[in-house]
């Protein structure tokens, strides 16, 4: 996997935010980042030898390396001497919905200089966090990695990552950058922004004409699958008592990809993704339990 590694500051508040004054909250600092979270969930789901290429600030390289190893991920982290690790403030309300304040820091400074085709040696699938597409250097790395993966016959999956950032970049530019992927894993908001289509099922079908297998996560409503222009399946949700929805989509991606690599068909893999997402929302932060 190639993606973002971040330090998450998670603030759970039960009352509405009080503008201009204090709001009581439970605040924790945790390892995060969409790419790193997905890698950890893939390892948690049983995928062997999960590798993660990312860029972090020198102030926390050792800490993030240790946290990834604890989760069963082989970290390939580039330490940036000039910029701190990406930091995300996650505001989680009483309904477990989260709002992010994102400082991309070192994450989007990853570039083709940090990439080598040799990193694909022994790799069965390449997964890219969509955050890579939102800055020129990291987007260039993603493009090079896709080309190298396709030349080796390695399939590629992409998680679009952020509806807000896609809107700022432009949907067509994002989809062009993701060209060459065989699997797209958006949530419903991302699918709608990428297509301009209001109906989620229709949006999934449209996307699957560009990327052959599109799996749209629907939160508490499960997921739907579209292949080559048609919706081909709907996966029911797995019930859970949500505490924090941070990382639920990353959990889905990691478990879905682990199941695909184990030989599951897309519908079964999507069910495994929903199961992981149901576990994720019962936890603080975006990573699976360790130990």
N, C-alpha and C positions, 0 to 999 in steps of 0.2 A: 504494500500500500504506500501511496505517497499522499501526505496530507498535513494538516495543521496540528500542532501540539500547543496547548494553551494552559495557562493557569486560570482556573475558574474561581471566582468569588461568588458564592451562591448565597443569596439573601432571601429567606422565606418569610413572608409577611402575611399575617392573617387579615389585618385591617387594610383598607384602601390607603394608598400612598397619600400622605398629607404634604401638600406642596408648601415649601418654605419653612418646614419645621421637622420634628422627629416622627418616625414611624418605627414602632418596635419590630424587631426581626431577629431570626436566628441566622447567623452568618458563619459560613465555613469556607475555607480555602482548600480547593481540591484540584487534582490533575484533570485536564479536559482537552478539548479540541476535537472537532468532528472526526478528523482522520484518525487520531489516536484512539478515540473512543471506539470507533468501528473496528479497529485492529484488536483492541482488547476484547470486544464482544465476540469476534471471530475466534480468538484463542479460547475464550470461555466456552464457546459452542463446540470445541473439539478440533478446530483446524490446527494442524501441526505447522510449525515453522512459519509463523506470521511475522513478516518483516515490515518495518515502518521507516520510511525516509521522511524526515522533517527537519525544520530549522528552528532552533531555540536560542534564547539569549544566554550568554555565558554565565549569568548570575544564577541560573537554575538548571543548567545542563545535567549536572549530576543527579539532582532530585528527580527530574523527569525521566532520566535513564533508569533510575532505580524503580520508579513506579511502573514503567512499562515492563521491565523484566519481571517484577512481581506478578504482573498480569499474564505472563507467558508470551510476551511479544519481544522479538529481537529488535532493539532500537538501533537505527542508523541515523543518528542525530548529528546535524551540522551545528556547531556552536558559533553563534554570531557575537563578535567582540564589541559591536557598536550599538546594538539595539536589544532591548529586553524581550523576553518571551512574550508572545501574544497573551493578552489578558482579557478575560470576558467577565463582566459583572452580569449575573443572571438574577433577575428579580422574579421570584416565584410567588404567585398569589395564592389565596385560599382555595382556589379551584385547580391548583397544580399547573396552571398555565404560566409560561415563562416569557419574559421580555429581556432581550440581550442588549448590553452596551459593550461594543467590541473595539478593542485596540489590537489591530492585527500584528503589531510588533514585528518580530523576526520571521513570523510564519510565511508571509507573502514576499519575503526577500529571497526565498529559495529560488534557484535559477538553474539554467542549463549547466553552469559550472559545477553544480553539486550532483549532476547526473552522469551516469555511465551505463551503456547498454549491458555491461557485465552484471549490473545489479539485477538483471532479469534471469541470470543463470539459475536453473532449478525452479523457476517460478511458474505456477500453474494458472494464475490469474493476476492481473494488475487492477487494483482499485484506486480510483482517484477521488479525493475530496473536492467538491465543487469550489471550495474557497480558493483553490489554486488558480481558478479562472478569472479572479477579480483583480489581478495586478499583472503588469506586463512581464516581469521576470518569471514569476511562477507559472503564468499561462504559457510562456515559451517552453519551460521545462515540461509541462503537461503535454504539449504538442509533440515534443521530441520523444517523450516516453511512449505516447500512443503509437507513433510511427515505428519505434523500435520494437514494441510489443507485437504489433501486427506483422512485422517482418519475420518474427519468430513464431508466429501462430499462437501467441498468448492472448486470450480474450481479455477485454477491458470493460470495466464497469465504472460508472460515474454517479456520485450522489450530488445533486445540484446545490444543496447546502443552505441557500438563503434566498428567499423570494425578494427581499428588499435589495440585496446586492445584485440579483439578476435584473431587476427593474432598472437599477442605476447603470449597469453595463449595457443592457440591451439583450433581449431574448435571442435574436438571431445571431448575434456575436457569440453568445454562450453556446448555442447549438452548433455553430460552425467549429468552435474550439473543441467541442466534445465529439466531433465527427470521427468515426472510427471505433467508437465504443459499441458494444453489442448489448449492454444492459444499462438502463437508466433507472435511478431509484429516487424519484422526487416525492415530496409530500403533496397534498392536494393544492395548497397555495402555490407551490413552485410549479406544478403542472399547469395551473391556470395562467400564471404569469408567463411561462414559456410559450404558451400557445395563444393567449388572448381569448380562450374559450371558457365560458362560465361554467359549463357542466363538466364535472370532474371526469366522468367516464368518457365523454367525447374528447376531452383534452388528452386523456391517456391514449386513446386510439390515434389521435393526430400525432402525438409524440412517437408512437411505435412505428410510424411510417418513416421517421428519421433514424431512430435507434430501435432495432428489431424487437427487443423485449423491454417493455416499460412496466415497472411495478410501482404503483402509487400507494403510499401509505395514507390511511384515513384516520389515524388516531384511534379513538375508541370505537370506530366503525370497521376496523380491520384493514384490508388492502384489496386492491383490484389489479388484475394483470391484463395487459394488452400486447398483442403480437401482430406485427405486420399490418397494422391498420384496423384491428378489431379487438374489442374487449373479449378475452378468452376465459376469464375466471374471476370470481370474487371469493375472498378468504374472510371468514367471520372473525370477529375480535376474540381475544382471550380476556375474560373479565379480570379486573385488578382494581385495588383501592389505590388511586393515584396520590402520591405525595409530592412528586417533582417530575415533570415531563421532560426535563433536560436530558438529552441523550437518547430518548426513546427511538428516534429515527436512526441514530447511529447503531443502537442495539439491533434494530431490525436489519440494517444493512449487513452488519457483521455476521449475524446468525444466518441470514439468507444466503450470503456468499459461502459460508462454511458448508451449508447443506448442499448447495449447487456443486461444490468441489467434491463432496462425498457421493455424488451421483443422483441426488434427488431431482425430481422434475420441478419446474418453477412453482407450481401450486403448493407442493409439499414444502419447498424451501420457503415460500412466503408464509406458510403456517408457522414454521420454525422462527421466522422473523417476528411474527406477531407474538409468539410465546416469549421471546427475548424482550420485546418491547413492553410486555405486561410485567415482566420482572423489573425492567429498568425504571418504570414509573413509581415503583414502591421504594426506591432508593434515593438518597441525596446525591446529586451530581450525575455525571454521565457514564460512569464506569461500572462494570460488574463487580460483585463481591470478590475479594481476594482471600485465598486460603481455605 
